[in-house]
Amino acid sequence: MKLSTKSRYALEGMLYIAVYGKDKLLSIKEIAAGTTVSPAYMEQIFFTLKKAGLVSTVRGAKGGFALGCPENEITVGTILRAIDGNL
C-alpha cells in the first residue's frame, strides 16, 4: 500500500504529539519543526485531523494541539481514513 504525502505527514505529526506532547500543548510551529514539514501544510493537515476528532486545540498564547482521544483508541487506519477517506 502506498501512502500519500499528506497521510504520511499526518502520521508523523500524530506520532510527534504522542511522544512530545504528553504534558503540554504543542504549537503547529513546534510540530512542523520536529517533523520538517512546512507549518502551512501541517496546519492544513491538523485542521482535517481536528474535524475527525483525533486532535483537540486550545486557542491563545499558551494554546496548541493535543491528542483528541486516548492514545490506545488512535490507530494508523483512523488517521489514514481521516486524511484520505475510505481506502
N, C-alpha and C positions, 0 to 999 in steps of 0.2 A: 504494500500500500504506500502510495506516495503522498506526503503531506504538503499542503500549500504553505507558502511562506508565512502567511498570516496565522495559520493554525500552529505552525512551529514556534513563532514568536509568542503566541498566546500561551503555549505550554511552558516556554522559558520564563515568561513573566509570572505565571502562576507558581512555578517552582521557586522563583526568586522570592515571592511573597511568603510562601510556605516556610522557606528556610530563614529569611532575614526579617520577616515582619511579624514574628510571634508576639512580641511585647510592645510593638509600636506600629503606627501607621506609616506607610511609605508613599512618597510623592511619585508622580509619573517620572520626574527627572531622575530620582534615585533608581527606579526600576529600569528606566531606559539606559542609564549609565551602567548599571550592573549587567545588563543583557546586551549591550552595544547595539541597541535599536534606537532609531530616532524618536525623540519624545512625541512628536506629532503623530507618528504611526502607532506608537504604543498607546497613545490616548484614544485613537480610533478603536483599537483592539479592546481596550479596557471598557470603553463605552458599551460595546457589544457584550462583554462578559458581565457587566453590571446589569444590563437588561435581562440576562439569563439568570441572575441571582447568584452568580458564582463569586462576585466580589461586592463589597459594600464600600461606600465612601462617606467621608466626613469632610464637610466644607470648612474653609477658614485657614488661617495662618498655620495652625497646628494640625490641619487635616491631612487626609491622604487616603490610601486604599488599604483594605484588609480583606481577608477571605470572608465571603458572604455566608458560608455554611461550614460545618465541621470538616476538617481535613479528610476524615475517613469516608465522607459522602461524595467527595470530588474525585472523579476518575478521568482518565485520558479521553474516554469516549464522550463524557459530558462536555468537556472543553471543546473537543472537535465538533460535536453537534451544535454547540452554541455559536461557533465561528463559521462553519461550512454548511450547516444544516444536516439533514439525514444523508448519510453516505450511501 
